[in-house]
Amino acid sequence: MGGTPTPETSVPFCQGPDWTSRRSIKEPGTCGTCGKPLVGRNKWFCRSTPSTYYDPGKSCRARYAVNHFWSEARAECLRRAGGRCSRCGEEVKSERLREGLEVHHRVPRDGGGYGPGCHHHQDNLEALCHQGHLDVTAAQRGYGQEPTPEERRMERLKKRQARYVAPWPGSLEINLHPHGGGRNILEAARGKQAPD
């Protein structure tokens, strides 16, 4: 998912997470989209004229925006879809939430949020109908699948261990076993003898 051209884009759209803008017009720098050397007062992208500033086909700034900023990336994905779900092919016309198309990240964000980032690249986005989005997301998260015997055993072990863990680090309180087993564990950890 780097800045390599995809079938949807014939030019690169990202220099990757290691790229940084130039701090001053006196130091050399490269465009964050195409990688060409920056000239003049530009610090982030190649120069654009006002007529091409918002056109992703002609402006490096716009091409970067539709691949890194959620609102622009979402709008571009929906525009590319042309009102059709990419999974079932159903034509969806409604603009209302849960009735229109939804934009799905093929590689899950895993807490990445909707802030700027490479997880919004167009090759990672697809437009889905609401039911298709629910189905794909559930499959990604593993819902509806039976846990393996090893997973069930680990879950039981975690629950058992949780009874003996203090509510927060450094706490003197402990969730004790009903028969006092937790107290003996706590006192042994402190180096004291448990009462007989």
JONOR-V981671 format. One record per residue. RES is the residue in one small letter. D_FIRST is the distance of its C-alpha to the first C-alpha in Angstrom with 1 decimal. Layout:
res/d_first
RES/D_FIRST
RES/D_FIRST
This chain:
res/d_first
m/0.0
g/3.8
g/6.7
t/7.5
p/9.6
t/9.3
p/12.7
e/12.9
t/12.5
s/14.5
v/13.7
p/11.0
f/10.4
c/9.4
q/10.9
g/9.0
p/11.0
d/13.8
w/14.9
t/18.1
s/20.4
r/23.7
r/26.6
s/29.3
i/29.9
k/31.8
e/28.9
p/26.4
g/22.9
t/19.9
c/18.3
g/15.3
t/13.8
c/15.3
g/16.5
k/20.1
p/22.9
l/24.1
v/27.8
g/30.3
r/29.8
n/26.1
k/24.1
w/20.6
f/20.1
c/22.1
r/25.3
s/25.5
t/28.7
p/29.7
s/29.5
t/25.8
y/24.6
y/23.1
d/22.0
p/18.2
g/19.3
k/21.6
s/20.6
c/17.9
r/18.7
a/18.2
r/14.9
y/13.6
a/15.5
v/14.2
n/10.5
h/11.8
f/15.3
w/16.0
s/19.1
e/17.7
a/14.4
r/16.8
a/19.3
e/17.1
c/15.8
l/19.4
r/20.6
r/18.4
a/19.7
g/23.2
g/24.8
r/23.8
c/22.1
s/19.3
r/20.8
c/24.5
g/24.8
e/27.3
e/28.0
v/28.0
k/29.8
s/30.6
e/29.2
r/30.5
l/28.5
r/28.3
e/29.6
g/26.9
l/23.2
e/20.9
v/17.2
h/15.3
h/12.0
r/11.0
v/9.7
p/12.7
r/13.0
d/15.7
g/17.8
g/15.1
g/17.4
y/17.1
g/17.1
p/14.8
g/11.4
c/7.6
h/8.1
h/9.7
h/7.1
q/9.2
d/7.2
n/7.4
l/11.0
e/14.1
a/17.8
l/20.2
c/23.9
h/25.2
q/26.4
g/23.2
h/21.2
l/23.8
d/23.6
v/19.9
t/19.8
a/23.0
a/21.6
q/18.5
r/21.1
g/23.4
y/26.3
g/29.1
q/28.6
e/31.5
p/31.0
t/31.8
p/35.2
e/33.5
e/31.5
r/34.8
r/36.6
m/34.1
e/34.4
r/38.2
l/38.1
k/36.0
k/38.5
r/41.4
q/40.2
a/39.5
r/43.2
y/44.0
v/41.4
a/42.6
p/41.2
w/39.7
p/39.6
g/43.1
s/44.9
l/48.3
e/48.2
i/46.9
n/46.7
l/49.6
h/50.2
p/53.3
h/55.4
g/54.6
g/52.2
g/49.7
r/52.4
n/53.3
i/49.7
l/49.4
e/52.7
a/51.9
a/48.7
r/50.8
g/53.4
k/56.2
q/58.4
a/58.1
p/61.5
d/63.5
